[in-house]
Amino acid sequence: MQIILIQDVNNLGGANEVVPVKNGYARNFLIPRKMAVEASPSNLKQLEERLKQIRKKEEKMMAEINRVIEVLKESAIRIGAKTGTSGKIFGAVTNVQVARAIREQKGYEVDRRKIHILDEIKELGNFKARVDFGNGHETEIELEIVAE
């Protein structure tokens, strides 16, 4: 029997997949628990439409990610830090400060957990950080650390 999975099922498949299973497993377990529906022609048409909508949404999201990447690459992000007389920073610059600077200077909200500072920043100068947007989309941004 062919079924369409509504949600991910271990050792069977992911949501929106058409998979063959035994009749009893489908009728007695998957369908009553709303984990799957029978792969009838009308349900297959609904699945096609759902997949089209998912693809459109993903394309829109990828376009937005690419636009954000271009804006972040345009210029370095300036971060002010308190320093001593020798140019050393009190403490270190963190990804929270980088996320706040991106929000203030570029106008985009980037989750701090997606920002990875490549070298520990403990002095003034230029540094690099990587922003991971998921799905293999990431970019390196330049950070310019200046004295407050």
N, C-alpha and C positions, 0 to 999 in steps of 0.2 A: 504494500500500500504506500502511496506517495502522500507525504504531509508537508505542510509549510510550518516551520517553527516560528512561534511568536516571540519566544525568548531563548536565550542561550541554554542549551542542555548539555551537560557533561557527557563526553564520549559519543556525542551524536552530531552536534553542529551548533552554529550561531543563529541568532535571530534573522529572519527573512531568508532562510535557506530552504530549498526543497530537498527533502531526503527520503529515501525508502526505508520503511520499518515494517515489522511484522504487524499483521492486523490487530492482534490482541494487545500488543504494546501501545498502539495508537488509540484504540477504542477504550481500553480499560485504564490507561495511565495518562498519556499525554493530552488527549482531547478533554477529558473531564477536569483536569487540573489547569486548563486554559494555557497549556504550554505550546499547543499546536492546533492547527485546523486542517481539515482534509484538503487535498490539492485538487479541488474542483475547478472547472474552467473559470467560474466567476471569481473564486478566491485567487486564482493565478493572475487574473486581470488586475485585481486589487493590489496584489504584490508588485506587479510591474509598475503601477502608478505610484505606489509607496517608494519603490526604488528610484523612480524618476525624481520624486520630490527630494529624496535624500541626496541624490547626485547634484541637484540644483543648489541645495543648501550648502553642500561641501564646496562647490565651485565658488559660490558667493563668499564663503569663509576664506578660501584660499586667496581670492582677490584681495580681501581685506588684510590678510596676513602679509601678502606681498607689498601692499601699500604701506603698512606699518614698517616693514623691513626697509623700504626705500627712505622713509622719513628718518628712521634711526641712523641710517648710514650717511645722511647728508652732512652732518657736522658732529663734532665731539660734544659730549655732555659734560658741562662744567659742574663740579661738586666742590663746595667750600668746606674746609676742614680747619679746626683749630690746631695751630702748630706752635712749637717752641722756637727758640732763636736759631737753632741749627737746621730748621726746615723739616724736622720730624713731626709726624702727626701724633697727637695725643690719642692713643687707641688705634683703630684701623677703620677704613671705609668698608661698609658692609653692603650686602645686596639690598637691604631695606633703604639705605640712603640712595643707592642707584635707582631703585624703583620710584622713590619720591622725586628725584631729579628728572627722570623721564616724564613723569606725570606733569611736573611744573613747566618743563622746557619744551616738550614735544606734544603734550596734550593727550597722551595715550596711557591707559592704565595697563601696566605689565605686572603680573604676579611675581612677587619677590622670589618665590621658589623656582622660577624659570630662569633666573639670572644667576650665572656662574662666573665669578670673578676669577680670571686665569692666574694672576699673581697676587699675593697678599699685598695690600696697599697700606704702607706705613709711612710714606713720605710724599712730598709734592712731585708732580710730574704727569706724564701721560701713561695710561695703562689701557688694557683691553679687557673686555668682559664678553661673555657669550650669552645670548638670549635664545632659549629653545622654545619654539612655538608648538612643538609636537609634529607628528607625521613627517619627520625628516626635515622640517623647516626650521633653520636656525641661522643666526647672523652674529657676527662679531661687531661690537660697538666700541668706539673710542671714548675713554673717560679722561677728562682733564681735571686734575686735582689742584685746586688753588687755595691759597691762604685766605681765611676769613678776615 
